[in-house]
Amino acid sequence: MKVDRSKLKTTAFKSLSDFLGKLHTLKSLGDFDSAKVFFDHYSEVDEEMLKVREIVIANKKPRRLEL
């Protein structure tokens, strides 16, 4: 994966804002079925993301313990 950091404050912010706005509108209207279909479509986990998850977990550092 590659992240273009120059687009985080412009394109990415606008896209995420639109996504959350649409999801919030569907939930606020009480249209649970449409909101569930909408959210489930974007929250599917495919084989590629499972491989990424395994890499992240393998490289995870233990939590710092402060006494």
Backbone bond lengths (Angstrom), bond angles and torsions (degrees), N, CA, C in turn:
res aa  C-N    CA-C-N  psi(-1)  N-CA   C-N-CA  omega(-1)  CA-C   N-CA-C  phi
1 M - - - 1.440 - - 1.523 109.53 -
2 K 1.300 114.76 147.07 1.453 119.59 178.34 1.529 108.01 -134.45
3 V 1.316 116.69 133.07 1.454 122.16 -179.17 1.522 108.70 -111.95
4 D 1.327 115.95 125.19 1.460 120.72 175.67 1.523 107.37 -89.17
5 R 1.318 116.58 99.00 1.462 122.05 -174.02 1.525 113.04 -64.67
6 S 1.326 117.67 -20.85 1.463 119.53 -179.87 1.529 111.83 -69.83
7 K 1.332 117.09 -19.25 1.465 120.67 -178.32 1.524 113.43 -98.86
8 L 1.338 117.72 -0.76 1.463 120.05 -177.38 1.524 112.76 -62.05
9 K 1.320 117.72 -41.98 1.465 120.26 -176.21 1.519 112.78 -85.76
10 T 1.318 118.47 -9.60 1.471 120.62 -178.41 1.517 110.55 -111.13
11 T 1.305 116.56 -82.30 1.461 121.97 -174.11 1.521 112.46 -66.14
12 A 1.319 117.33 -46.55 1.462 120.93 -177.11 1.529 111.50 -64.74
13 F 1.324 117.26 -42.84 1.461 121.02 -179.71 1.525 110.33 -62.30
14 K 1.328 116.99 -44.25 1.472 121.76 -179.43 1.532 110.26 -64.45
15 S 1.327 116.91 -43.97 1.469 121.02 -179.15 1.528 111.13 -63.75
16 L 1.317 116.70 -45.53 1.459 120.37 179.47 1.525 111.10 -65.61
17 S 1.324 116.73 -38.58 1.456 121.32 177.70 1.531 111.01 -62.17
18 D 1.322 116.97 -44.16 1.467 121.18 178.37 1.526 111.45 -63.49
19 F 1.344 116.27 -43.63 1.463 121.31 179.86 1.524 111.00 -60.47
20 L 1.336 116.50 -51.06 1.462 120.02 -178.44 1.520 111.79 -66.99
21 G 1.333 117.36 -34.01 1.457 120.82 177.13 1.515 112.13 -63.51
22 K 1.348 116.08 -43.31 1.467 120.01 179.29 1.522 110.44 -67.05
23 L 1.335 117.20 -42.89 1.462 120.70 178.88 1.525 110.98 -62.76
24 H 1.333 116.77 -42.85 1.466 121.11 179.17 1.532 110.94 -64.27
25 T 1.325 117.23 -40.23 1.467 121.05 178.66 1.519 110.70 -61.92
26 L 1.331 116.70 -45.84 1.467 119.89 179.84 1.528 110.94 -62.51
27 K 1.331 116.98 -42.17 1.458 119.89 179.64 1.527 111.59 -68.81
28 S 1.333 117.19 -38.14 1.464 120.77 -178.65 1.522 111.50 -67.89
29 L 1.322 116.69 -32.24 1.458 120.44 178.17 1.523 111.85 -75.23
30 G 1.315 116.46 -11.98 1.458 120.16 -178.82 1.509 112.36 82.53
31 D 1.323 116.93 13.10 1.464 121.42 179.64 1.523 108.14 -86.69
32 F 1.328 115.07 71.67 1.458 120.71 -173.58 1.520 112.14 -62.14
33 D 1.328 117.14 -39.11 1.461 119.93 -176.70 1.528 111.61 -62.64
34 S 1.325 116.69 -46.05 1.467 120.19 178.82 1.524 111.20 -66.85
35 A 1.336 116.72 -39.24 1.465 120.41 179.24 1.519 110.70 -64.76
36 K 1.324 117.02 -39.80 1.465 120.85 179.50 1.519 110.80 -65.72
37 V 1.322 117.90 -44.71 1.469 121.75 178.17 1.521 109.76 -61.94
38 F 1.334 117.36 -44.04 1.456 122.83 -179.69 1.525 110.88 -61.66
39 F 1.333 117.33 -48.35 1.462 121.57 -177.69 1.521 111.26 -69.84
40 D 1.332 117.42 -42.66 1.462 120.85 -178.69 1.524 111.94 -62.52
41 H 1.323 116.41 -33.26 1.464 120.14 178.52 1.526 110.65 -61.38
42 Y 1.317 117.17 -41.06 1.462 121.13 -177.27 1.527 113.36 -87.60
43 S 1.324 118.47 -12.26 1.461 120.01 -177.89 1.524 112.41 -105.55
44 E 1.332 117.42 12.60 1.456 120.19 176.66 1.530 109.89 -66.02
45 V 1.317 115.75 144.01 1.463 121.45 178.62 1.522 107.55 -112.16
46 D 1.328 116.49 116.46 1.457 120.31 179.72 1.528 110.03 -98.65
47 E 1.325 116.28 -178.78 1.461 121.59 -176.98 1.532 112.11 -61.77
48 E 1.323 117.64 -38.75 1.456 121.20 -178.99 1.528 111.14 -62.89
49 M 1.328 116.70 -43.23 1.462 119.83 -179.73 1.533 111.45 -69.80
50 L 1.321 117.63 -30.41 1.465 119.83 175.30 1.525 110.58 -65.74
51 K 1.339 117.15 -37.20 1.468 120.69 176.57 1.526 110.32 -66.06
52 V 1.333 116.66 -41.52 1.463 120.66 177.89 1.521 109.66 -62.32
53 R 1.318 117.40 -41.98 1.466 121.57 179.66 1.520 111.04 -61.17
54 E 1.327 117.04 -42.86 1.459 120.70 179.12 1.529 110.99 -61.58
55 I 1.335 117.15 -40.31 1.461 121.23 179.05 1.527 110.38 -64.91
56 V 1.328 116.45 -43.51 1.461 120.75 -179.67 1.522 110.64 -63.24
57 I 1.319 117.41 -44.43 1.462 121.03 -179.78 1.524 110.79 -66.45
58 A 1.335 117.56 -37.65 1.466 120.87 179.09 1.529 111.47 -65.25
59 N 1.331 117.55 -32.10 1.460 121.76 -178.06 1.527 113.52 -96.46
60 K 1.320 116.17 5.98 1.458 121.04 -177.28 1.524 110.85 -69.02
61 K 1.318 115.55 134.90 1.453 120.96 177.89 1.530 108.37 -92.35
62 P 1.325 117.26 147.08 1.477 118.71 179.80 1.526 110.56 -66.32
63 R 1.317 114.53 152.89 1.469 120.28 177.69 1.506 111.08 -62.85
64 R 1.311 114.63 143.41 1.456 119.28 178.27 1.525 109.13 -77.38
65 L 1.289 116.94 132.94 1.449 121.90 -179.59 1.517 109.29 -106.02
66 E 1.311 115.66 120.18 1.460 120.25 179.15 1.518 109.02 -110.95
67 L 1.303 114.48 132.16 1.474 119.39 179.79 1.499 110.43 -112.49
